[in-house]
Amino acid sequence: VKAAAEDVAAFRADLTKLGDVFVNDAFGTAHRAHSSMVGVQLPVRVAGLLMAKELEYFGKALENPARPVLSILGGAKVADKIQLINNMLDKVDLMIIGGGMAFTFAKTLYGTRIGGSLYDAEGAKIVPELMEKAKAKGVEILLPTDWLCADAFSNDANTKVCTQEEGIDDKWMGLDVGPESTKRSIEMVKKAKTIVWNGPQGVFEFPKFATGSLAVLDAVCEATKEGSISIVGGGDTAAMVEQAGKASKISHVSTGGGASLELLE
């Protein structure tokens, strides 16, 4: 339902009458042009304590971070995260690419057979350019070399480990990173002094395919204990951390999924 411009203006005027000071403490919707975000026309507008904390931690990651800086990325589509990857390549020293988007990289760069795994044809067009930029910037990118594969999208599916060299059979799909890839990711986490994580490594909603994500989470918690700054973007990654009961072991778990993405972009 779309309101008429005059109705929106009247609603915003009513909101403005409700107070004397506008406090924005809704980081999770700060990237949206909602009336409650942009329509309250009060002379004093301030950030709330949560908003300030979000900006403080993302500022630490983006402006003057302790190095090496590691970006851990997951999610399904490369196309959805092109801006994020592009921007992070200007800021980080290390990058782990997992989740569904890793199959697009594997197929595009190495011709890996990916079976029924996720593939982003649009995103594939930009993969070589992203890798060239990483090389030019001296960013070390870690891609999976093996996966835990399933014959159905189900926690009850039959499973096997498939390597990049042998590929994934047509009736199978990768639902988590494999043991060797997980081991390499943990080693990279140990090197980092600042860690920004946006996107699980696999389909963590199925316990059978949560191993890779949870192992990396444990490594990030350990790095945080040793003094590294760790920031988890909102959305699925935050849900995974909360579900695992590890939020208190991370420096900052963001309340904004889309908002944290836009800030990082």
C-alpha positions in Angstrom: 0.0 0.0 0.0 1.4 3.3 -1.0 0.2 6.5 0.7 -0.3 9.8 -1.1 2.4 12.4 -0.6 0.1 14.7 1.4 -0.8 11.8 3.7 2.8 11.0 4.3 3.5 14.7 5.1 0.6 14.8 7.5 1.8 11.6 9.3 5.3 13.0 9.6 3.9 16.3 11.0 2.0 14.3 13.6 5.1 12.3 14.5 7.1 15.6 15.0 4.5 16.9 17.5 5.1 13.9 19.8 8.4 15.2 21.3 11.1 17.8 21.6 14.2 15.7 20.9 14.5 12.9 18.3 16.6 9.9 19.4 17.4 7.3 16.7 18.3 4.0 18.3 17.0 1.8 15.5 20.2 0.8 13.7 18.4 -2.2 12.1 16.2 0.2 10.0 18.6 3.1 9.7 19.2 2.3 6.0 15.5 2.7 5.2 13.7 6.0 4.4 10.8 5.3 6.7 8.9 8.3 8.2 10.1 7.3 11.6 13.7 7.5 10.4 13.7 10.6 8.2 10.3 12.3 8.8 10.6 13.7 12.3 11.5 17.3 11.9 12.8 18.3 15.3 15.8 20.6 15.8 17.7 18.2 18.1 18.4 14.8 16.6 20.8 12.4 18.3 22.0 8.8 18.2 20.8 6.5 20.9 23.2 4.3 22.9 22.7 1.2 20.7 23.2 3.3 17.5 26.4 4.8 19.0 27.7 1.3 19.9 27.0 0.0 16.4 28.8 3.0 14.8 31.7 2.7 17.2 32.4 -0.9 16.3 31.9 -0.6 12.6 34.1 2.5 12.8 36.9 0.4 14.4 36.6 -2.1 11.6 36.5 0.5 8.8 38.5 3.6 9.8 41.6 2.6 11.7 41.5 -1.2 12.3 44.1 -3.3 14.0 45.7 -5.4 11.3 45.5 -7.9 9.7 41.8 -7.4 9.0 39.8 -10.4 8.0 36.4 -10.4 6.2 34.4 -13.6 6.4 31.7 -13.7 3.8 28.9 -16.2 3.1 25.4 -16.0 1.6 23.9 -17.3 -1.6 24.5 -14.8 -4.3 27.7 -13.0 -5.4 25.5 -10.3 -7.2 23.9 -9.3 -3.9 27.4 -8.7 -2.3 29.4 -7.3 -5.2 29.5 -3.8 -3.6 30.4 -5.3 -0.2 33.2 -7.5 -1.6 34.5 -4.6 -3.7 34.5 -2.2 -0.8 36.0 -4.7 1.6 38.9 -5.5 -0.8 39.9 -1.8 -0.3 40.0 -2.3 3.5 41.0 -5.9 4.4 44.1 -8.0 4.3 42.4 -11.4 4.4 39.1 -12.7 3.1 37.3 -16.0 3.5 34.5 -16.7 1.0 32.1 -19.5 1.9 28.4 -20.2 1.9 26.5 -20.6 -1.4 28.4 -17.9 -3.2 31.6 -20.0 -3.1 30.2 -22.3 -5.7 30.0 -19.5 -8.2 33.7 -18.7 -7.6 34.7 -22.4 -7.9 32.8 -22.9 -11.1 34.0 -19.6 -12.7 37.6 -19.8 -11.7 38.4 -23.5 -11.8 35.6 -25.1 -13.8 34.6 -27.1 -10.8 31.5 -29.3 -11.3 29.1 -28.1 -8.6 26.1 -30.4 -9.2 22.9 -29.0 -7.8 24.7 -26.4 -5.6 23.7 -22.7 -5.8 25.1 -20.9 -8.8 24.7 -17.2 -9.6 25.1 -16.6 -13.3 24.9 -12.8 -13.0 27.5 -12.8 -10.2 29.8 -15.1 -12.2 30.4 -12.2 -14.6 32.1 -10.1 -12.0 34.2 -12.9 -10.3 37.3 -12.5 -12.4 37.3 -8.8 -11.8 37.0 -9.2 -8.1 39.9 -11.7 -8.0 42.1 -9.3 -10.1 41.3 -6.5 -7.6 42.2 -8.8 -4.7 45.6 -9.6 -6.4 46.3 -5.9 -7.1 45.5 -5.0 -3.5 47.5 -7.9 -2.0 44.4 -9.4 -0.3 44.7 -13.1 0.4 41.4 -14.8 -0.5 40.5 -18.2 0.8 38.0 -20.3 -1.1 36.7 -23.8 -0.1 38.6 -26.7 -1.5 36.1 -29.3 -0.3 32.4 -29.4 0.8 30.0 -31.6 2.8 27.5 -32.6 0.1 24.0 -34.0 0.3 21.6 -35.8 -2.1 18.7 -33.7 -0.9 18.1 -30.3 0.8 17.4 -31.9 4.2 19.0 -32.6 7.5 18.2 -36.3 6.9 20.0 -36.5 3.5 22.8 -38.8 2.7 26.2 -37.0 2.9 29.7 -37.3 1.5 32.7 -35.0 1.2 33.5 -33.7 -2.3 36.7 -32.0 -3.3 37.2 -29.2 -5.7 39.2 -31.5 -8.0 36.6 -34.3 -8.3 33.6 -31.9 -8.2 30.1 -32.6 -7.1 27.8 -35.1 -8.9 24.7 -33.8 -10.7 22.2 -35.1 -8.1 24.2 -33.8 -5.1 24.7 -30.3 -3.7 27.2 -28.7 -1.3 25.5 -27.6 1.9 28.6 -26.9 4.1 32.3 -26.3 3.7 34.3 -29.5 4.1 36.8 -30.4 6.9 39.9 -29.3 5.0 38.4 -25.9 4.1 37.3 -25.5 7.7 40.8 -26.2 9.0 42.3 -23.6 6.6 39.6 -21.0 7.6 40.5 -21.5 11.3 44.2 -20.9 10.5 43.3 -17.7 8.8 41.1 -16.5 11.7 44.1 -17.0 14.0 46.1 -14.5 12.0 43.5 -11.7 12.2 43.4 -8.8 14.7 40.1 -7.5 13.3 37.3 -9.8 12.1 34.2 -8.7 10.3 31.8 -11.7 9.6 28.8 -11.4 7.3 27.3 -14.7 6.1 27.4 -18.3 7.5 29.7 -20.9 5.9 26.8 -23.4 5.2 23.2 -24.2 5.8 23.6 -23.9 9.6 19.8 -24.3 10.1 20.3 -28.0 9.5 22.5 -29.4 12.4 24.2 -31.8 10.0 25.5 -28.9 7.9 26.3 -26.4 10.7 29.8 -27.9 11.5 31.8 -25.5 9.3 30.1 -22.3 10.5 30.3 -23.4 14.2 34.0 -24.3 13.9 34.8 -20.9 12.5 32.6 -19.3 15.2 34.6 -21.1 17.8 37.8 -19.8 16.2 36.5 -16.3 16.1 35.5 -16.5 19.8 39.0 -17.8 20.7 40.6 -14.9 18.7 38.4 -12.4 20.5 39.5 -13.9 23.8 43.1 -13.4 22.7 42.4 -9.7 22.0 41.1 -9.5 18.4 38.1 -7.3 17.6 35.2 -9.3 16.2 32.1 -7.9 14.6 29.2 -10.1 13.4 26.8 -8.6 10.9 23.1 -9.0 11.6 20.7 -11.4 9.8 21.6 -15.1 9.5 25.1 -14.8 11.0 23.8 -13.1 14.1 21.0 -15.7 14.4 23.6 -18.4 14.2 25.7 -16.8 16.9 22.7 -16.4 19.2 21.5 -19.9 18.5 25.0 -21.2 19.5 24.9 -19.2 22.7 28.2 -17.4 21.8 27.1 -13.8 21.5 28.9 -12.8 24.7 32.1 -14.1 23.3 32.0 -11.8 20.3 33.1 -8.1 20.6 29.9 -6.9 18.8 26.9 -8.7 17.3 25.1 -6.2 15.1 21.3 -5.8 15.3 21.2 -4.8 11.6 21.4 -7.2 8.7 20.7 -4.9 5.7 21.9 -1.9 7.7 25.3 -3.4 8.5 25.6 -4.4 4.8 24.9 -0.9 3.6 27.3 0.6 6.1 30.1 -1.8 5.0 29.3 -1.2 1.3 
